[in-house]
Amino acid sequence: MSKTPAELGYRMPAEWERHSSIWLSWPHDPITFPDRVERAEEIYSEIIHAIHESEAVNLFVKDNAMKERAVGLLKGKKTNLEKINFHYFDYADVWFRDYGPIFVVNDADNKLAMVHWRFDAWGGKYETLMKDTVIPSIINSSMKIPCFTPGITLEGGSIDVNGKGTLLTTEQCLLNTNRNPNLSRGEIEKYLKDYLGVRHLIWLKDGIVGDDTDGHIDDIARFIDPVTVVYAFEDNENDENHEILKENFDILQNSTDQDGNKLKLVKLPMPGFIGDEEGRLPASYANFYIGNKVVLVPVFGHENDEKALKILQELFPSRKVVGINCNDLVYGLGTIHCISQQQPS
């Protein structure tokens, strides 16, 4: 029987550990971004420009026409195109965090590998997006690094790690019958331990209202160092997210890291109701991306934008915190963390 990644010495690094690159897919789908594709492209060009000086950008495009479109916008921002590596594939959508590989490292020999989980478009919600489950194989056809295939469904946005052995997730997502109905909680935990090198799990309850992923952790709680978690909290008791986020906070207060140390908790405000007559969108400042030298934070034109940026800047004193207006991006039901995946050095 072959050894698991954990048995071979692999672990999933924390996001603040050194990256060699960020992975993204250029936006194109008018169903995801109704009347907003061009505005989504503009947001992407801002994100790429903000990150590219400190880590390379691996960018999927569908064809040469899309590449030229992206190049034109990036040139307009004076982005150094030598830092952009283009990859061609007829992908369905932009949610790289969820369908892309999760990279793991072996510290003993500095080897990089990937874990290729099954992507089923968040419990079979969007059949046309399911083909993106092949993206890790497409990437590894050129990278040719060890690739582990657990054979179960998991999205990158549903987990967060401190790099030392602790993983954060939610019951709403990982225990959902639309993901791995034949697996018990204990069996799911074993997969996470075997393939990501963690040994301790913290289970929160539910995600925020409007989140079609069934409660992804990257909208509600994130490690920013081995013992510190920023948690989204809604102070307005009349807001439908208030009780959800309070319950998660209560769990965090009683949680520890892998060594039994109490967590340090930092409250991150919510941007209130973002949406329209069709419903609420999953807007959260917790959906930030930690780059090598910058932290990219979604903002929404709300009075809490500046509060959130200030809190995160104090938590990341050696990185520049950059707010990116994501009002048009969140119409696709995700923002900066959802569309990205880091590749560790």
Secondary structure, 3 states (H helix, E strand, C coil): CCCCCCCCCEECCCCCCCEEEEEEECCCCCCCCCCCHHHHHHHHHHHHHHHCCCCEEEEEECCHHHHHHHHHHHHHCCCCHHHEEEEECCCCCCCHHHHCCEEEEECCCCEEEEECCECCHHHHCCHHHHHHHHHHHHHHHHHCCCEECCCCECCHHHCEECCCCEEEEEHHHHCCCCCCCCCCHHHHHHHHHHHHCCCEEEEECCCCCCCCCCCCHHHCEEEEECCEEEEEECCCCCCCCHHHHHHHHHHHHCCECCCCCECEEEEEECCCCCEECCEECCCCCCCCEECCCEEEEEECCCCCHHHHHHHHHHHCCCCEEEEEECCCHHHHCCCCCCCCEEEEC
